[in-house]
Amino acid sequence: RRRGTGAGDRGMAEMSFEELLKLQNQVGTNTHKELVAKNKKPASRASARNACVADKHRPLEMSAKVRVPFLRQVVPISKKVARDPRFDDLSGEYNPEVFDKTYQFLNDIRAREKQLVKKQLKKHQSEEEREKLQQLLQRLEQQEAAQQERKRQQDLRLALKQEQRARAQQGHRPYFFKKSEQRQLALAEKFKELKRSKKLESFLSRKRRRNAGKDRRHLPLSKE
């Protein structure tokens, strides 16, 4: 006959930890687990269901473990997207002719700045100031030359379009120049302009010096 364990006389919740260990040693681990499972009270289904239901009108609960930020985002804010007008379709397409006509006043401002820099260059005696003014004058001259070159290419493209339009009106098949042919025509026009302004020799000498420097870099080094 099996010896009584005493678990039926009083509840396991009232037993001390030492008594629970003795009981586990007497009846075994599996039997002890079964006794513990029987003595547990089943949770109320109604209370569990009520715990899951959340009232939508109740205030927002914030955890006490996490510090609430000083500036808390209450209303969601849409992300700001940066827009570059140079590459945005909303700004329209770039038209060089329209751009030059719109900002024609900038050329007048650059011309006045160039004259002012030349006057300041004659007045200043300091080498440091003269060097700064000389660099500024050189930059203005380069901008002016680039503007003239761009205008010359635009005039050339416009002349080609007019020529194609005239050929189409006469019934001829239009011929569209390749980019390489357009560059050759632009170079020929540039040579004509330099020849008219008597700057062709200086341009060719600079080009020869530049090409000689490039060729010198490709030459093998002489062994001493």
C-alpha positions, 0 to 999 in steps of 0.5 A, a space after each residue: 500500500 502506497 504511503 500518503 503524501 499529505 498533498 490531499 490534506 492541505 493545498 500545495 500553495 500552503 506548503 513550504 519550499 522544503 516540504 515541496 522538495 520532500 514531496 518531489 523526492 517521494 513521488 517522483 518528478 512526473 507525479 509532482 508535475 501532475 499534482 502542481 497542474 491539478 492545484 493550479 486554478 484555471 484562468 477566467 475566460 471572461 477576464 482574459 477576453 476583457 484584457 484583450 479588448 482595448 477602448 479606442 477612446 481611452 488615452 494613449 498609454 506611455 511606458 514609464 520605462 521609456 522617457 517621453 521625448 520633449 517634442 513628441 510627434 502628435 500629427 504625422 508630418 509628410 517627408 519633405 522632398 528636395 526639388 532641383 529646378 535644373 532637373 525638374 520637368 516642372 521648370 520646363 525644357 532648357 532652350 539656349 536661345 530663350 535663356 540668353 535673351 532672358 539673361 542678356 543683362 548679365 553680359 552688361 554687368 560682366 562688361 562693367 565689372 571687367 572695366 572696373 577691374 581694369 581700372 583697379 588694376 592700374 591703381 593698385 601697386 601691391 603685388 598681392 592685390 594686383 595678382 588677385 585682380 589679374 586672376 579676376 580679370 582672367 576669369 571674366 575674360 574666359 567667361 566672355 570667351 565662352 559666351 561668345 563661343 556658345 553664341 557662335 555655335 548657336 548661330 551655326 546651328 540656326 544657319 544649318 536649320 535654315 538651310 535644311 528648311 530651304 532645301 525641304 521647300 525646294 523639294 530636296 531630301 533634308 540631310 542631317 549633319 552628324 555631330 562630328 561634321 558639326 564639330 568640323 564646321 564649327 572649327 572651320 568657322 572658328 578659324 575664319 573668325 580668328 583669321 579675321 581678327 588676326 589672332 590665328 597665329 597666336 592660337 596656332 602657337 598655343 595649340 602647338 605648345 600644348 600638343 608638344 607638351 602632350 607628346 613630351 609626356 609620352 616620350 620614354 625617359 632618357 637614361 643617364 
